[in-house]
Every structure is written in structure tokens, then in C-alpha cells.
Amino acid sequence: MVAQPPVRMNVVPGARLLDRQWLAERISDMGISWGTGDSRVSGTLWWCMAASSLVDPIVSAHAAGLPAMDPALENIGLEIRPDGGVERVLAMCDLESAAAALDRHSTEPGVQSDQPGANSSEPATPSDALGTDLIDSVGPPGPAESVGHALRHTLSAVIPVVGEASGAGVAALWAVVADAIGNRALDAGAQETGSALAREVSGRLPIPRFSDVGGRTFVRRISCCLVFEVPGCEMCTSCPKRPAAQREALLAELAAR
């Protein structure tokens, strides 16, 4: 088997989320990928993915009783996909530590590496160093409330810029975060964790709502990803824009599978 070159991850600093031009370009990339020229639609789809990636490691840590990653923009890195979406949000300190460890290893006598930057003139970056093994990590221990406060600060700074870059409403973008927290909490098997985190964040963030249908718990969504406005796409099963009876029937069908 011929060895394949390592996958190069594009990891950028969290502060990029405050760069309106950068956001507009990523949202445009998302629109191209989905086949829509409506920046409000592509921006909402982009934010649905980005918000989910941002809250996922925090909700997972809370559910496991572990200290959560500090979501302050200066402390995180964003793994960006080719379509402009945020694949994962990672602790920047761990990216830098991994890069330093790789650099030390590659300079040891007799060590040969196929990583970019090893035994060559190309410097390794944190994203190159981790390759496909990027790991969501927790930050230093601290009160849960401090994480919620940091997340509120980050969201309060980022959401208006996303709104400006896309034309999406600020209230709608906050609602996306609430639903993302609820869904990640369900994924972690800890529904109450989502509600607790949202209460810690507070401010303009709604509390996630849940409903039991057919013996299964779903997030009772308050946000719409607007995917049905993309040519050839349909409304999500749980979309809040569906008539309530229709939505419940479709969720019951899904729960029975």
C-alpha cells in the first residue's frame, strides 16, 4: 500500500469570527456548496454548523462532569472545511502544544517524518502537526458559571458580525445556538445539561425546549436553518415552520424506525 500524504487541516484563530470580510467569504463558499446565492440562507446554514461545533465540546464536558474548554475567542481554533463550514472548535493551546511536540520529535537524530515541515524548509503549523488526529480538549478547571459567561461573551461578539455578513436576524441566530445546545445535550444523553448550560449563558440565549414523541425525546426547535429555501431541498422534519400536527406525525414516524 502506497503511503498517502497527510490531510492538511485548515485551522484558523477564533478571532476570525469577528472578521466580517472573512465571514462573508466563508458564507459565500457555503452558498456555492449548497447551490444558493442567498447569503441569508447560506449564512444561516453556516451558523447552524458553526454554533453546533462551538457548543459541542462544552456540552460534552458538562455532561461528563469534566472542566469545559474556555470558549474565549483568543483561546480557540477553528477547523475549516473546504465548503467554508466550521468542522470543529478546538483549544488553541493544545494545537500549539501538539505542534511543538511534533517539532521536537522531528529534530531528534534518526527521526524521519512525512509531516509537512519535517526535514524540509516548510514550517509545521498546529493544523499540520495534528493531521487527522485533532482532538477536542478541555481547558483548565474552573466554575461552570465562568464557562457560561465566556460563552455568552463570545456569542455576543460573534452573532452581530454573522448577522451583518449574512443578513440573517440576530434573534434567529441566537435561537440557532439554543437548538444546537439542546441537540448536543441529547447526543450526550444528558438533556438537562443543555438547559443548565443555557441558563448559565443567559442573556439573549433562549433555553432549549424538548418534547417526547413516540417514546423518543427531540428538541422542540425554535430556529429554522432555511435549508428548504435551497433549490431542491425540503423542510427539516422537526422544522418549527411546519404545522404542529404534521411535525409531530413525522417525528412519530421517525421515532418508530
C-alpha positions in Angstrom: 0.0 0.0 0.0 1.4 3.4 -1.0 1.5 5.8 1.9 -0.8 8.7 1.4 0.2 12.3 2.2 -1.3 13.6 5.5 -4.5 15.6 5.3 -3.8 19.3 5.8 -6.3 20.8 8.2 -7.0 24.5 7.8 -7.2 25.8 11.3 -7.6 29.5 11.9 -7.7 31.6 15.1 -11.1 32.0 16.8 -10.8 35.8 16.3 -11.5 35.3 12.6 -15.2 35.1 13.7 -15.0 38.9 14.2 -13.7 39.5 10.7 -16.8 40.4 8.6 -15.0 40.0 5.3 -13.6 36.6 6.2 -17.1 35.5 7.4 -18.6 36.8 4.2 -16.2 34.7 2.1 -16.8 31.5 4.2 -20.6 32.1 3.9 -20.1 32.5 0.1 -18.2 29.3 0.0 -21.1 27.6 1.8 -23.6 29.1 -0.7 -21.6 27.7 -3.6 -21.5 24.3 -2.0 -25.3 24.3 -1.4 -26.2 26.0 -4.7 -27.7 29.2 -3.3 -26.8 32.8 -3.9 -29.0 34.0 -1.0 -26.5 35.0 1.7 -29.2 34.9 4.4 -29.8 31.3 3.6 -26.2 30.3 3.3 -25.3 32.4 6.3 -27.9 30.6 8.5 -26.7 27.2 7.3 -23.1 28.2 8.0 -24.1 29.4 11.5 -26.0 26.3 12.3 -22.9 24.2 11.7 -20.5 26.7 13.4 -22.7 27.1 16.5 -23.0 23.3 16.9 -19.2 22.9 16.6 -18.7 25.7 19.2 -21.0 24.3 21.9 -20.3 20.6 21.3 -17.1 20.3 23.4 -18.6 22.4 26.1 -21.8 20.4 26.4 -19.9 17.1 26.2 -17.6 18.2 29.0 -20.5 19.3 31.2 -22.3 16.0 30.6 -19.2 14.1 31.6 -18.6 16.2 34.7 -15.3 17.5 33.2 -14.0 21.0 33.0 -15.0 22.6 29.7 -12.9 24.2 27.1 -12.6 28.0 27.5 -14.6 29.4 24.5 -13.0 32.8 24.6 -12.0 33.7 21.0 -8.3 34.1 21.8 -8.3 30.5 23.2 -9.8 28.6 20.4 -9.0 27.5 16.9 -11.5 26.8 14.1 -11.1 23.8 11.8 -12.4 25.0 8.4 -13.8 22.6 5.8 -13.4 23.2 2.1 -17.0 24.4 1.9 -16.3 27.1 4.4 -18.0 25.4 7.3 -16.6 25.0 10.8 -15.9 21.3 11.3 -14.6 21.6 14.9 -13.7 24.1 17.5 -10.5 23.3 19.4 -8.4 24.6 22.3 -5.6 26.6 20.7 -3.2 25.8 23.4 -3.5 22.1 22.6 -2.9 22.8 18.9 0.3 24.7 19.8 1.5 22.0 22.2 1.0 19.3 19.6 2.9 21.3 17.0 5.8 21.9 19.5 5.8 18.2 20.4 6.0 17.2 16.7 8.8 19.7 16.1 10.8 18.3 18.9 10.3 14.8 17.7 11.2 15.5 14.1 14.5 17.1 15.1 15.7 14.1 17.1 18.6 12.3 15.4 17.5 9.5 13.1 13.9 10.6 13.1 12.3 10.7 9.6 8.8 12.2 9.2 6.4 12.6 6.3 4.7 15.5 8.0 4.9 18.9 6.3 7.8 20.8 7.9 9.7 17.8 9.0 13.2 17.5 7.4 12.2 20.3 4.9 12.1 24.0 4.7 8.4 24.2 5.2 7.4 25.0 8.8 4.9 22.9 10.6 1.7 24.6 11.7 -0.6 23.4 14.5 -3.0 22.1 12.0 -0.3 20.2 10.1 1.0 18.8 13.3 -2.2 17.1 14.3 -3.2 16.0 10.9 -6.4 13.9 11.1 -6.0 13.4 14.9 -7.3 16.8 16.0 -8.8 16.2 19.5 -11.4 18.4 21.2 -9.8 19.2 24.6 -10.8 20.7 27.9 -9.3 23.7 29.4 -8.2 24.3 33.0 -10.6 23.5 35.7 -13.0 26.3 36.7 -16.5 27.0 37.8 -19.2 26.1 35.3 -20.5 29.6 35.5 -17.3 31.0 34.2 -17.6 28.9 31.1 -21.2 30.1 30.6 -20.1 33.7 31.0 -17.2 33.2 28.5 -19.6 31.6 26.0 -22.1 34.5 26.3 -19.3 37.0 25.7 -18.1 35.1 22.6 -21.7 34.7 21.2 -22.5 38.3 22.0 -19.4 39.4 20.0 -19.8 37.0 17.1 -23.5 36.8 16.4 -23.9 40.5 15.3 -21.0 40.1 12.9 -22.5 36.9 11.4 -25.8 38.9 11.0 -24.0 41.7 9.2 -22.2 39.4 6.9 -25.2 37.3 6.0 -28.3 39.4 6.5 -29.7 36.9 9.0 -31.6 38.3 12.0 -29.7 38.4 15.3 -32.6 36.9 17.3 -32.8 34.0 14.8 -29.0 33.3 15.2 -29.4 33.2 19.0 -32.2 30.7 18.5 -29.9 28.5 16.4 -27.5 28.3 19.3 -30.3 27.3 21.8 -31.3 24.4 19.5 -27.7 23.4 18.9 -27.1 23.2 22.7 -30.3 21.1 23.0 -29.3 18.7 20.3 -25.7 18.2 21.6 -27.2 17.6 25.1 -29.4 14.8 23.6 -26.4 13.4 21.8 -24.6 13.2 25.1 -27.6 11.6 26.8 -27.9 14.4 29.2 -30.9 16.6 28.4 -30.7 18.7 31.5 -27.1 19.6 30.7 -28.4 21.7 27.8 -30.9 23.6 29.8 -28.4 24.1 32.6 -25.7 25.5 30.2 -28.2 27.8 28.6 -29.2 29.2 31.9 -25.5 29.8 32.7 -25.1 31.7 29.4 -28.4 33.5 29.8 -28.6 37.0 28.2 -30.3 36.7 24.8 -30.0 32.9 24.6 -33.3 31.1 24.9 -33.5 27.9 27.0 -33.7 24.7 24.8 -37.1 23.0 24.8 -37.7 19.3 24.4 -40.7 17.1 23.6 -41.3 13.4 23.8 -42.8 11.8 20.7 -43.2 8.1 20.2 -41.0 7.3 23.2 -38.1 9.4 22.0 -37.0 12.9 23.0 -36.5 15.6 20.4 -35.5 19.2 20.6 -38.6 21.3 20.2 -36.9 23.7 17.8 -37.3 27.4 17.8 -34.9 28.0 14.9 -35.0 27.3 11.2 -31.9 26.5 9.2 -33.7 27.8 6.0 -32.5 24.7 4.1 -35.9 24.4 2.4 -35.1 27.7 0.6 -32.2 26.0 -1.1 -33.2 24.7 -4.6 -34.0 21.0 -4.5 -34.1 20.8 -0.7 -37.1 20.1 1.6 -38.0 21.4 5.1 -36.5 19.5 8.0 -38.7 17.0 9.8 -38.5 19.0 13.1 -38.7 22.5 11.5 -40.8 24.8 13.6 -42.3 26.2 10.4 -44.2 23.0 9.8 -47.8 22.8 11.1 -47.6 21.3 14.6 -49.7 18.2 13.8 -47.7 17.5 10.7 -44.4 17.9 12.6 -45.5 15.6 15.4 -46.7 12.9 12.9 -43.3 13.0 11.1 -41.4 12.8 14.4 -43.5 9.9 15.5 -42.7 8.1 12.2 -39.0 8.8 12.8 -39.1 7.6 16.3 -40.7 4.3 15.2 -37.9 3.4 12.8 
